[in-house]
Amino acid sequence: MGYSFLRLAREALRDHTGWRPAWRDAEPKPRYDVVVIGGGGHGLATAYYLARNHGARNVAVVEKGWIGGGNTGRNTTVIRSNYYFPSSAELYDLSLRLYENLGVDLNYNVMVSQRGFLFLAHAPLQLEMYNRIVNALLVNGIDAELLSSDEVFRRAPLLNRAMRWPVVGGFTQPRAGIARHDAVAWGYARAADRLGVDIVQHCEVTGLRQAGGRITAVETTRGTIEAGAVAIVVAGHSSVLAAMAGLRLPVTSYALQAMVSEPVKPILDTVVNSPATGVYVSQSDKGELVFGGGLDLYPSYAQRGNLPVVEHVIAGLIEMFPAFAQLRLMRKWAGIVDVVHDSSPILGPTPVDGLYINCGWGTGGFKAIPAGGWLTAHCIATGGHHALSAPFDLGRFATGALVDEAAAAGIAH
Ligand SMILES: Cc1cc2nc3c(=O)[nH]c(=O)nc-3n(C[C@H](O)[C@H](O)[C@H](O)COP(=O)(O)OP(=O)(O)OC[C@H]3O[C@@H](n4cnc5c(N)ncnc54)[C@H](O)[C@@H]3O)c2cc1C
């Protein structure tokens, strides 16, 4: 059932009785050509592009909870492609370009809003570094503009002019912005379902079976499912799943927190990030201020986060925007993110035949969902790498060819 203005009008006239569930709640079959573990954005996008780009029809996504209930439904929704190295810029810009047309492609409103992303500079030296970054981005074909302090305050008028670390300028990526996180998961799920993908919720993978160095099946809480190929796409739980296949990953899992204020009228129409306070903020379409900062300080699988980080983030936010002190904090939450030494993803085949991995996005993989899914699907369908995923192979930790994006990944967003 396609979504359209006509369809909406028809349903309005018959009291919305004609809508069907957006995807089937599938029962697991005994065998699939491909089983994707993890019903977050990357897993669902992998299944969708396997079906759409490569004609795969016998595919399942198995999710231990509900789709989008992991980091995909917990993130602060920033999308951008201003990464430093050419290989990263190509990857993240493919993603941003796919986002720009995603609503039409999926026939689902993912609420992409390209309102720009503003990095603040708090010292002349930092502005000099930004100058260098902007030049590198432009050479990579990514839109970027260096800004004076006047231009920064014009874009964010409520910003504190008397900050302890004065704002001396900044830079922006005009095509960056936000998208609705749940809608991205739901849109991919619905579009994949329409192409025959089975989405199996409340089905936890508890073991991986191999024979002769090749993956043969996944063991789940709803029985064993044979598989021609398996993709591990579980973000913060990647090490747990990889260990089931005898693999040790260079991934550390941390809680990452975010918060929202009560909703207010439009007061901030760009995303603002201050490396000095360690805080970034945007305003959602509902009117809430959505903000966050860095990781909790110690590795953990406890999906709740600690209070010192909340305190630090709120103090930074109020330093940046004193007027926001009047707002009430509505909610705070955490997700478990998969952090890698070079702050770049791990994407592609593994040493086990037929087993693929997509992880390591750490604090910034929402923006990468379309490209991550596209490239993981390509690897599974062809058994090898796409040119864009090759630099992000797991083997880089043995060769030392790291893609160090710590500066671009920065604090979470
Ligand atoms: C607070 C916060 C803010 C963030 N802000 C941003 C941002 O602004 N911009 C940005 O680009 N990124 C951001 N991120 C990062 C981004 O959310 C993640 O990188 C991205 O969502 C990862 O998507 P995923 O599909 O790989 O993982 P997830 O969405 O976490 O999906 C993985 C799924 O695997 C499932 N799973 C785990 N174990 C099993 C098992 N054994 N069997 C079956 N299923 C299993 C989980 O239940 C989960 O649903 C943020 C993250 C957090 C936590």
The ligand as an SDF file (V2000), in Angstrom:
LIG
                    3D

 53 58  0  0  0  0  0  0  0  0999 V2000
   22.7290    9.0100   22.5230 C   0  0  0  0  0  0  0  0  0  0  0  0
   23.2180    8.7590   21.1410 C   0  0  0  0  0  0  0  0  0  0  0  0
   23.3310    9.8220   20.2480 C   0  0  0  0  0  0  0  0  0  0  0  0
   23.7890    9.6070   18.9550 C   0  0  0  0  0  0  0  0  0  0  0  0
   23.7540   10.6320   18.0730 N   0  0  0  0  0  0  0  0  0  0  0  0
   24.0790   10.4050   16.7590 C   0  0  0  0  0  0  0  0  0  0  0  0
   23.9080   11.4300   15.8090 C   0  0  0  0  0  0  0  0  0  0  0  0
   23.4410   12.5400   16.1280 O   0  0  0  0  0  0  0  0  0  0  0  0
   24.2650   11.1770   14.5230 N   0  0  0  0  0  0  0  0  0  0  0  0
   24.7780    9.9810   14.1430 C   0  0  0  0  0  0  0  0  0  0  0  0
   25.1420    9.8240   12.9820 O   0  0  0  0  0  0  0  0  0  0  0  0
   24.8760    8.9540   15.0220 N   0  0  0  0  0  0  0  0  0  0  0  0
   24.5420    9.1280   16.3220 C   0  0  0  0  0  0  0  0  0  0  0  0
   24.6180    8.1110   17.2260 N   0  0  0  0  0  0  0  0  0  0  0  0
   25.1410    6.7980   16.7880 C   0  0  0  0  0  0  0  0  0  0  0  0
   24.0790    6.0040   16.0360 C   0  0  0  0  0  0  0  0  0  0  0  0
   22.8720    5.9880   16.7590 O   0  0  0  0  0  0  0  0  0  0  0  0
   24.5490    4.5530   15.8020 C   0  0  0  0  0  0  0  0  0  0  0  0
   25.8550    4.5290   15.2690 O   0  0  0  0  0  0  0  0  0  0  0  0
   23.6240    3.8450   14.8070 C   0  0  0  0  0  0  0  0  0  0  0  0
   22.2760    4.0120   15.1630 O   0  0  0  0  0  0  0  0  0  0  0  0
   23.9660    2.3860   14.7440 C   0  0  0  0  0  0  0  0  0  0  0  0
   22.9570    1.7340   14.0060 O   0  0  0  0  0  0  0  0  0  0  0  0
   22.9110    0.1540   13.9980 P   0  0  0  0  0  0  0  0  0  0  0  0
   21.7980   -0.2550   13.1290 O   0  0  0  0  0  0  0  0  0  0  0  0
   24.2820   -0.3470   13.6760 O   0  0  0  0  0  0  0  0  0  0  0  0
   22.7030   -0.2340   15.5300 O   0  0  0  0  0  0  0  0  0  0  0  0
   21.3950   -0.3160   16.4440 P   0  0  0  0  0  0  0  0  0  0  0  0
   20.3590    0.6600   16.0330 O   0  0  0  0  0  0  0  0  0  0  0  0
   21.8570   -0.3030   17.8640 O   0  0  0  0  0  0  0  0  0  0  0  0
   20.8240   -1.7500   16.0800 O   0  0  0  0  0  0  0  0  0  0  0  0
   21.4390   -2.9420   16.5020 C   0  0  0  0  0  0  0  0  0  0  0  0
   20.3400   -3.8980   16.8860 C   0  0  0  0  0  0  0  0  0  0  0  0
   20.9090   -5.1810   17.1600 O   0  0  0  0  0  0  0  0  0  0  0  0
   20.0990   -5.7940   18.1180 C   0  0  0  0  0  0  0  0  0  0  0  0
   20.8080   -6.9180   18.7340 N   0  0  0  0  0  0  0  0  0  0  0  0
   21.8590   -6.8640   19.5840 C   0  0  0  0  0  0  0  0  0  0  0  0
   22.2230   -8.1050   19.9440 N   0  0  0  0  0  0  0  0  0  0  0  0
   21.3950   -8.9600   19.2840 C   0  0  0  0  0  0  0  0  0  0  0  0
   21.2610  -10.3810   19.2570 C   0  0  0  0  0  0  0  0  0  0  0  0
   22.0610  -11.1760   19.9870 N   0  0  0  0  0  0  0  0  0  0  0  0
   20.2890  -10.9230   18.4720 N   0  0  0  0  0  0  0  0  0  0  0  0
   19.4700  -10.1280   17.7280 C   0  0  0  0  0  0  0  0  0  0  0  0
   19.5400   -8.7810   17.7440 N   0  0  0  0  0  0  0  0  0  0  0  0
   20.4940   -8.2060   18.5030 C   0  0  0  0  0  0  0  0  0  0  0  0
   19.7650   -4.6660   19.0930 C   0  0  0  0  0  0  0  0  0  0  0  0
   18.6150   -4.9530   19.8540 O   0  0  0  0  0  0  0  0  0  0  0  0
   19.5970   -3.4820   18.1520 C   0  0  0  0  0  0  0  0  0  0  0  0
   18.2470   -3.2160   17.8360 O   0  0  0  0  0  0  0  0  0  0  0  0
   24.1770    8.2940   18.5420 C   0  0  0  0  0  0  0  0  0  0  0  0
   24.0730    7.2180   19.4370 C   0  0  0  0  0  0  0  0  0  0  0  0
   23.5850    7.4450   20.7190 C   0  0  0  0  0  0  0  0  0  0  0  0
   23.4430    6.2730   21.6570 C   0  0  0  0  0  0  0  0  0  0  0  0
  1  2  1  0
  2  3  1  0
  2 52  2  0
  3  4  2  0
  4  5  1  0
  4 50  1  0
  5  6  2  0
  6  7  1  0
  6 13  1  0
  7  8  2  0
  7  9  1  0
  9 10  1  0
 10 11  2  0
 10 12  1  0
 12 13  2  0
 13 14  1  0
 14 15  1  0
 14 50  1  0
 15 16  1  0
 16 17  1  0
 16 18  1  0
 18 19  1  0
 18 20  1  0
 20 21  1  0
 20 22  1  0
 22 23  1  0
 23 24  1  0
 24 25  2  0
 24 26  1  0
 24 27  1  0
 27 28  1  0
 28 29  2  0
 28 30  1  0
 28 31  1  0
 31 32  1  0
 32 33  1  0
 33 34  1  0
 33 48  1  0
 34 35  1  0
 35 36  1  0
 35 46  1  0
 36 37  1  0
 36 45  1  0
 37 38  2  0
 38 39  1  0
 39 40  1  0
 39 45  2  0
 40 41  1  0
 40 42  2  0
 42 43  1  0
 43 44  2  0
 44 45  1  0
 46 47  1  0
 46 48  1  0
 48 49  1  0
 50 51  2  0
 51 52  1  0
 52 53  1  0
M  END
$$$$
